Every structure is written in structure tokens, then in C-alpha cells.
């Protein structure tokens, strides 16, 4: 049995930290690496954090049907290629994806729009986990500490964060007020489904 573990949440929720902790603790998890058209941030590595491509290359990949999901978010494109999922499954039976809510919903619920390649299989489980900060103020503070956003992208990320209708689309919702407690909860969820 193969498992796709989809984790999402607003920027600043702590999802990347939690995902990295899980990957470091469990050797049977393989992360997927998404493609993006956004600029590389300080400290990021191409092929490790993202595959950084220009808009023309991204459009070509869409045209060639190379993505299992892709979205436009905050003025940039993000997508998970079938190649990166296949590479993850070559290493282990569980792959982990860091997706925004729209990409997660499309993947988890086999969205029927043109940008989703369904991962339907009798031998595949898809589990969705939404990570949220404990409050809007906490989210604002975390994003400001990053110091990596323009004013426009900062406000976009904040306004996109708390839409209640998104929450019902996940199997689990974790409120990340304390990273250790949240990680213990995430590990428990992982152990149920691995």
C-alpha cells in the first residue's frame, strides 16, 4: 500500500518545520519537491526546496501534462510533477507533499479540472493534514519575522489564510501553538496511516 501524505497550511503556520521534523525522524518518508516560478529566497537550494523554473518552462510542463496538481498563488505558479511523486515512491511507500489548500483539495478529492492528474489506485491512500497557527496575530508575527515578503505578498498571504470552508476538506486539522506538541500530534497521525 502506498500513501500520499498531504500537509498544507498558510505561510507562517509552521508546516515546513513540522514536515522537516517528520522527514528527519522517519526514514520511510520521501518528500516531493514542487516546481515554482517564484524567486529563490536566501538559503534555499534548487532541487531541494523547490525546482525553480521560469513561467515559460512551467507553462510547457502544464502543456505536456507533467503535473499532478498546480495552482497560481500569490502571483506565482506552484506544482507537483508526476516525476517527483514517482521518485518518492521508488524510495519508499509513503511520500509527503507540502501543498497550498487549493492544490491539496484537488489532489485529495480528485478534482476534475484540467490541471489535476488523478492519483486513483486501489493501492493508494491519500491523507490530508491542515496546519494552522493559533491566531491571526501569531500568523502576522511569524510572517513579519521572516522578512521575506513584499507588502503586497504579505497582505495576500494573510488574507488567504483563514477561510473556514477550507478546513472541512482535510482529514485532520492541527493548531500549531507549540511546535513540540504539534509535532507529537503529527507523528501520531503519521503512525496511524503509515
N, C-alpha and C positions, 0 to 999 in steps of 0.2 A: 504494500500500500504506500502510495506517495502522498505527501501533504504539502500544500501551499499555505504558508502562514503569513497572512497579510496584516501588517501593522500600519496604522495611519493615525494622524492627529495633526493639529495645527502646528505651524512653525513655532518653536519655543515650548512645546509640550513635554519635551524630554524623550521623544520616541527614538531618536538616533542613539542617544546614550543607552537607553534600555535595550535596543537591538544589539548594539555592540557588546554589552554585558552578556547577553544571551549567547551570542556567537562565540565569545571568549570562553564561556563555561561549558558549552556543549559542542563536541566535535562532529555530531551528526547533523548540524545545520549548515547549509550553504547559502550565503546571501546572493541575491541577484543584484546586478549593478544596472541602474537605469541610465538611459540616454537623456541628455538635456541640451537645450540651446542657450541656457543661461551662462553667464560668465563664471569662470572658476574663481572661488574665494581663496583667500590666503590659507595655505596649509592643505588644501585639497589636492588630490592626486588623480589624474586622468586614468580611468580604468579601475580605480579602487573606490572612489567616492561616487563618481559618475563617469559615463563616457561623454565628454564634452564635444558636441558637434555643432556645425553652423545650421542655419534654418534650411538651406538648400539640401544638405545631406539628410536632415530629419525628414523633410518632405519626400525625398527619394525613398527613404525607408518605409514611410507610410504607403507610398505608391506601390512598393514591392511587397506589401503585406508582412513586413518583418516584425511588427509589434503585436503583442497580445493585448495591450491596452496603451492608450496615450491620451494626453489631455493638454490643453493650453491653460496655464495657470500663472498669474502674476506677470503676464506679458511674455512668458517663455513656454516652450514645449517640453514635456517630460513624457517618457515612455519606457515600457519594459519590453525588450525584444524576446522573441521566442528563443533565440540563440542563448541568451543569458540564463533562461529557465532550464533549457536542455543541459547547459554546462553544470548548473547546480545539481540537477538530478543525476548526472553522471558521477558526481562525487558522493551524494547522499540521497536518501529518500525524502528529505524534508528541505524545502527551500523557503527562505524568508524574504518578503518583499516589503519595502518601505514605500507606500503609495499615498497620494492625497485621497480625500474622501470620494471624489468622482471616479478615479481610476479603480479604487478599491471596490466601490459599488458595482461598477461594470464587470470587474473580474469575478467578484463573489457571486453575482446574480446573473452571470452570462448575459450581460447587456446585449441588445440586438442592434446596436448601431454599427456603422461601418468600421469603427476604429477598435473593435474588440474581436480578437480571435478566441473563441471559446476553448477553455481547457476542460472539456467534458470527457469523463472517463469513469468507468465503474471502479477503477483502481486509484481514484484521486479524491482526496478530501481538501476542502478549502475552508480555512478558519480565519475570521476577521476579528481583529482587536483594535479598538479605538482608544488612544491615549489622550487624555485631556488634562490641562492644568487645573488647579483647584479654583481659580478665579480669573476673571478678565484682567484684573490688576496684575496678578502674577505673570500672566502671559505677556502683558505690556512690558513689565520689568525685565523679563527674560529676553525678549526681543531687543530691548534697548541695550542690554549688556553685550549682546552680540556685536553691535556696532557694524553690521554688515549690510544694512538696508538703506535704500534711499527713502526719503519721506513718503514718496508715492507707494513704494512696495511695502513699507512698514504699515501704512494705513490699510492697504489691500489685504495684507496678511491678517491684520486684526479683524477687519470686517468679515472675512471669510471664516473665522474661527468657530464661532458659536451659533450654529444653526441647528436647533433641536431635532429637526426632521432627519438629519444625518445619523444621529445616534442610534435610531432603531434599526439601522441597516447592518449592524455588527452583531457578532455572536457574544462579544464581551466589551465592556467599557471600563477602563481603569482611570481613576482620578489620581494624577501624579503630584501629590503634595509632598511626599517623602520618597526619594529615589530608592532607598533600600526596601521600603515596604512595597513600593510599586514593582520593583524587580522581583521580589518574592512572589507577588501575585502573578506576574507574567510567567515566572518559572513554573508555578503550579498549573497555569493554563497550558503551557507547553507540555508538561509531563502528562497531562490528561490525553493529549492528542497525538503525541509522537508515536 
